Amino acid sequence: IHGDPHLGNYSVRKGDAEDTWGINLLDYGCIRVFPSAFVAGVVELYRALETDDRDRAAAAYENWGFRNLSVELIEVLNVWARFIYAPMLDNRVRSVADGISPGEYGRKEAFGVHKRLRELGPVTPPREFVFMDRAAIGLGSVFLHLGAELNFHALFNETIEAFDATELDKRQKAALKKAGVPLAA
């Protein structure tokens, strides 16, 4: 995914077919490749939040690389996760902020989570988590600035419906090899 998704890193182009459009992605220095196991954790956390399954959420966080998870820490991480996943958990057409001003959206959650993590700390988030969180916030901001109103739930579920970590791993390796990007050791 793109690690710096703001409107300056995208442009829109007319597609080949009539009435089609495409998106050009700019600034390839910010592209992050996530291990398929980490992506599986993204899907698992979504499913955990969807079913309010704390054990499944804990397993997803551990899969990402969080360690020494207490019940309190899982609850704090879940506050932030519910904020990030909120548009995908709500099966209706809506904006990302859903009636909250863009300047206020997420402020209360971020402040509360940060405060609580300091109290429970120290907490060292896994590197991939930091990049994913930044990308999620950036994409949310893009959707807010565009005034997008979509059924994020339907779009996300369609995307993850046939998710297979093994297949993703194979496709990633093939794409990176074809592009001449060295595989991490």
Secondary structure per residue as TSV (DSSP state, phi and psi in degrees):
chain	resnum	aa	ss	phi	psi
A	1	I	-	360.0	165.8
A	2	H	B	-82.0	126.6
A	3	G	S	-83.1	-5.4
A	4	D	S	-139.7	65.6
A	5	P	-	-83.7	85.7
A	6	H	S	-121.7	167.2
A	7	L	G	-61.1	-22.6
A	8	G	G	-72.0	-12.8
A	9	N	G	-101.4	13.8
A	10	Y	E	-135.8	151.0
A	11	S	E	-140.2	158.5
A	12	V	E	-107.9	140.1
A	13	R	E	-131.4	152.9
A	14	K	E	-73.0	136.0
A	15	G	-	-79.8	177.0
A	16	D	S	-71.0	-40.5
A	17	A	S	-84.9	157.6
A	18	E	T	-62.0	140.2
A	19	D	T	59.5	29.6
A	20	T	-	-116.8	151.7
A	21	W	E	-134.7	157.1
A	22	G	E	-135.1	169.0
A	23	I	E	-118.9	129.8
A	24	N	E	-95.1	132.5
A	25	L	E	-98.8	128.8
A	26	L	-	-111.9	166.5
A	27	D	-	63.7	68.9
A	28	Y	G	-70.5	-9.0
A	29	G	G	-67.3	-13.3
A	30	C	G	-102.7	10.7
A	31	I	B	-77.0	133.6
A	32	R	-	-119.7	133.1
A	33	V	-	-103.4	121.5
A	34	F	-	-99.4	135.1
A	35	P	-	-57.0	146.0
A	36	S	H	-59.1	-31.6
A	37	A	H	-65.2	-35.8
A	38	F	H	-67.6	-42.9
A	39	V	H	-62.4	-38.9
A	40	A	H	-59.8	-36.4
A	41	G	H	-64.3	-35.0
A	42	V	H	-61.7	-45.7
A	43	V	H	-66.5	-43.1
A	44	E	H	-63.2	-40.7
A	45	L	H	-65.2	-39.8
A	46	Y	H	-58.1	-48.8
A	47	R	H	-62.7	-37.5
A	48	A	H	-64.1	-43.4
A	49	L	H	-67.9	-37.6
A	50	E	H	-61.7	-35.0
A	51	T	H	-108.2	5.2
A	52	D	T	54.2	47.7
A	53	D	-	-105.9	96.9
A	54	R	H	-62.4	-38.8
A	55	D	H	-63.7	-40.2
A	56	R	H	-67.1	-38.3
A	57	A	H	-63.3	-44.5
A	58	A	H	-59.0	-42.4
A	59	A	H	-63.1	-38.7
A	60	A	H	-64.9	-45.0
A	61	Y	H	-62.1	-41.6
A	62	E	H	-64.8	-38.3
A	63	N	H	-60.1	-35.1
A	64	W	H	-73.6	-22.4
A	65	G	T	117.5	3.7
A	66	F	-	-69.4	142.2
A	67	R	-	-126.1	161.6
A	68	N	S	54.7	48.5
A	69	L	-	-78.9	124.0
A	70	S	-	-100.2	168.0
A	71	V	H	-58.2	-42.3
A	72	E	H	-64.2	-42.9
A	73	L	H	-65.4	-40.7
A	74	I	H	-60.7	-42.4
A	75	E	H	-62.4	-41.2
A	76	V	H	-65.9	-45.7
A	77	L	H	-61.2	-35.7
A	78	N	H	-67.4	-31.3
A	79	V	H	-59.9	-47.9
A	80	W	H	-67.0	-41.6
A	81	A	H	-62.2	-42.3
A	82	R	H	-62.5	-34.9
A	83	F	H	-65.1	-49.8
A	84	I	H	-64.1	-42.8
A	85	Y	H	-85.9	-6.0
A	86	A	H	-48.4	-48.6
A	87	P	H	-62.1	-31.2
A	88	M	H	-80.5	-21.7
A	89	L	H	-86.2	-12.3
A	90	D	S	-104.9	106.7
A	91	N	-	-83.3	73.8
A	92	R	S	-164.9	164.8
A	93	V	-	-72.8	130.5
A	94	R	B	-162.4	167.2
A	95	S	-	-85.3	168.0
A	96	V	S	-61.3	-45.8
A	97	A	S	-81.3	-17.3
A	98	D	T	49.9	57.4
A	99	G	T	91.8	-4.6
A	100	I	S	-96.2	139.2
A	101	S	-	-62.3	142.2
A	102	P	T	-53.9	-35.3
A	103	G	T	-68.8	-25.5
A	104	E	T	-98.7	-18.2
A	105	Y	T	-60.8	120.3
A	106	G	T	85.9	-10.4
A	107	R	H	-61.1	-48.2
A	108	K	H	-62.9	-45.0
A	109	E	H	-62.8	-46.3
A	110	A	H	-61.6	-44.4
A	111	F	H	-62.8	-48.0
A	112	G	H	-64.0	-43.0
A	113	V	H	-65.9	-44.9
A	114	H	H	-60.4	-44.8
A	115	K	H	-60.9	-46.9
A	116	R	H	-68.4	-36.8
A	117	L	H	-65.3	-37.5
A	118	R	H	-62.6	-39.5
A	119	E	H	-67.7	-38.2
A	120	L	H	-86.5	-20.5
A	121	G	-	-52.2	-177.8
A	122	P	-	-79.3	146.8
A	123	V	-	-123.8	124.2
A	124	T	-	-108.6	106.9
A	125	P	-	-72.1	143.8
A	126	P	-	-60.8	148.9
A	127	R	H	-54.5	-45.8
A	128	E	H	-61.8	-35.2
A	129	F	H	-61.1	-42.6
A	130	V	H	-61.4	-45.5
A	131	F	H	-65.9	-42.0
A	132	M	H	-64.8	-42.9
A	133	D	H	-61.4	-44.6
A	134	R	H	-62.2	-42.3
A	135	A	H	-65.4	-41.9
A	136	A	H	-63.0	-44.0
A	137	I	H	-64.5	-42.8
A	138	G	H	-63.4	-43.8
A	139	L	H	-65.6	-39.5
A	140	G	H	-59.1	-41.0
A	141	S	H	-64.0	-40.7
A	142	V	H	-60.2	-47.6
A	143	F	H	-61.7	-37.9
A	144	L	H	-64.5	-47.3
A	145	H	H	-64.5	-32.0
A	146	L	H	-80.8	-10.8
A	147	G	T	69.1	28.5
A	148	A	-	-66.6	131.8
A	149	E	-	-125.8	109.4
A	150	L	B	-138.0	166.4
A	151	N	-	-92.4	86.4
A	152	F	H	-62.1	-32.1
A	153	H	H	-59.8	-51.4
A	154	A	H	-63.7	-43.3
A	155	L	H	-63.6	-44.1
A	156	F	H	-66.9	-45.0
A	157	N	H	-64.6	-36.0
A	158	E	H	-63.7	-37.6
A	159	T	H	-69.2	-39.9
A	160	I	H	-94.5	-2.5
A	161	E	T	-50.3	-46.9
A	162	A	T	-108.7	26.3
A	163	F	-	-60.0	132.9
A	164	D	-	-141.0	113.2
A	165	A	H	-60.1	-38.1
A	166	T	H	-64.7	-44.1
A	167	E	H	-65.9	-40.5
A	168	L	H	-60.4	-44.3
A	169	D	H	-58.4	-45.0
A	170	K	H	-62.5	-46.4
A	171	R	H	-64.7	-40.9
A	172	Q	H	-61.4	-48.7
A	173	K	H	-60.3	-42.4
A	174	A	H	-65.2	-43.6
A	175	A	H	-65.9	-42.5
A	176	L	H	-66.3	-39.9
A	177	K	H	-63.9	-45.7
A	178	K	H	-61.6	-36.4
A	179	A	H	-82.7	-6.1
A	180	G	T	77.6	21.9
A	181	V	-	-90.1	123.6
A	182	P	-	-64.8	140.4
A	183	L	-	-78.4	140.9
A	184	A	-	-65.6	147.5
A	185	A	-	-75.0	360.0
